[in-house]
Amino acid sequence: MKPHAAASTSSNRNTTVKFRIPTSDNLVPIRLDIEIDGQRFRDAFTWNPSDPDSEVVIFAKRTVKDLKLPPAFITQIAQSIQSQLTEFRSLEGQDMYTGEKIVPIKLDLRVNHTLIKDQFLWDLNNFESSPEVFARTFCTDLGVEDPEVGPAIAFAIREQLYEIAIQSVASARETRINKKGRRGAAEQFPARKRREWDVYEPIVDLLSSEEVDALEAREERNART
Amino acid sequence: MKSCSPEKSYVRVAPRGGEVNMEAADCSSFTIVHLCLLPVLQMTGRLLWTDGCWNGFLASINFPSRLTRLLPPPPVPGCLTSYTSPLIPGGFRGTTFTNVRFGSSRSSSMQSRLRRTLGITNITGILSSGSSEKNPTTKITFTEARKTIIGDVGSVRRVFDFLETWGLINYSPGPASKLPLKWEEKETKSNTALSQSTEPTGNSVEPTVPKKRLCSGCKTVCSIACFACDKYDLTLCARCYVRGNYRVGVNSTEFRRVEINEEIKADWTEKEILHLLEAIMHYGDDWKRVAEVVGGRSEMECVTRFIKLPFGEQFVGASDSTDVDKKFYQMEDQNNTEFGLQSFGKSFANKRMRLSPLADASNPIAAQAAFLSALVGVEVAEAAASAAVKALAEFSYGAIKESPGSLSSHTRQQEHDATANGDTSLKTLEGSLLDVKSQLDKEEQDLERAIFSIAEVQMKEIQDKISHFEEFESQVEREWQQLQQMKNTLFVDQLTLLFNKTPAPKAGESVQQLVKIE
């Protein structure tokens, strides 16, 4: 999946590109949420779709071994990963529109004791962009100590980009998205309005254990309902 | 720690407890590097490889080939950072990973891109997360690593496996190999020489081996111990295992140790044990005769079985010590070892010894030493150890240092003095330890004194310089003042000239006044 350099730099709105995540590494965000016999395993990570399929099984076995989960998880995990990968691959052959599209990306996640809230704009046409680099810089700049936050941020960004990419594929046949994007880009002033400053500022909160428990309980309740 | 050499670039990581400084062979093609890699890492610390190896290295970690074209070969003047392998059982600290540079001519964005595609940051991440573990002896699992590393899990896994295979993370020494062995090239050569000499005798000693295990690496019969890998159905003798003569994908932890002696020997029936005991009662330490009495068992088997008997130790202690000594030497001759083994046995007996007859075979010399020491019993081993200590102390005071180099060099020198070490000395091991400590203290003091004197000398120098500069300054000051005066007189002269041109008596007076003032 090589990006079309011409497409990314030219102002031709109607160029199409083969589907891919619009970042420099074509990595797929994979989310796992498996429950077997009351034991729940949730995870989220990025996967390189060009890895051989044997890699999936290896990874599943490794994870189960490291986390000491019952072996029934191996097949489940492998299946889940495989299905998400095939879904990605099925989209790969199709076209997607790129147009000038700057989209807002929102981060609202909680990793262990750290709460991250942020919003920023991302250029979908920048095929050299990298959520990983962003996540790394974010963590260094804001002094985030928990090493698990970085991957979570990168994953969240990727997931959103993936969603948007899927949408752009789905609506590739329609031209509505294109026009909207164009209008949006033209209207934006380079300077942000003051009232929007707070929204676009990153917030990193460290929670205490009780708050974490409370939030977790609330999330579970929301998930069940 | 970075160092550059014009032709080679190398890789070193410091283990916990200091650096291991050893030599390795230079490898000019990847296959050689690879075959040598594990044993080189295991026995030595430094890998030297030239540019051509780089692609092979990448291939071994399944680096996507489409990305290799993005990487430059490591340029000659620039080098990779240094990593030494932690092989020596001391564990791994993993904190000296520094930035990888691919030459100074690359722009920083290219650098970061290269680093990213290479996954070096993954390596950093894994290594640093490994080092930040509060309990350094726990291993870091792949899942922990990939949770903390930003990147796709496939490449993280490959890097993780690579690091684990080569012992750069999660390195755990074998359970029995607590001997702080210092390997140098000569020793390794003599190792191989010795181990090869003992191997054929191992065969002759146990002719009745029912199950012969052929090593799939070197195609020789495994004698003392072998390592079996069930996953790939491999059997390797101890030497091949150490040298890493196995396939690329096989992890060294997948081998399990199979003791040949225990495996091959059928269980001793009670009759046989009875015969054995009777024979020992009659013949004492004449194992030849004992073996004859116990039909069908070789001497070695008799001895090992005897040791394993619960009361074996007492019997050994009861016999005459001189006899035991003789037997000790005879045993060695029978084993057909070179004379060097004796000294090695003693010098390594110096360090913590194990009585288990078949110690960790990853170190054949140590295994031999341990075996022999177990054969002959505690007192003889002690005697041998103290003789070795005495010999070490005889050389020079600098002998018993903590630095690996000198210790190993003295073990080498011991080879020549081996035959002289027959007599026992009264010094116990503890005494030698105290000596060592006192000598260490002495040396520390010497070092401090030396540093003090150097500091004094330098201070004197600086003071001299200061006084010299002060003189200079005052001189310059004087000159400046002279110049000022000259300037003033010049000014006065100019004025007088001016006033004299215009004949005015008042002006002349004023000039004179001016001159007086000046």
Interface residues (C-beta under 8 A of the other chain):
Chain A: D25 L27 F45 T46 W47 N48 S50 D51 E55 I58 F59 R62 T63 D66 L67 S130 E132 V133 A135 R136 P147 E148 G150 P151 A154
Chain B: P64 S112 R116 T121 G125 S129 T141 F142 T143 E144 R146 K147 T148 I149 I150 G151 D152 V153 G154 S155 R157
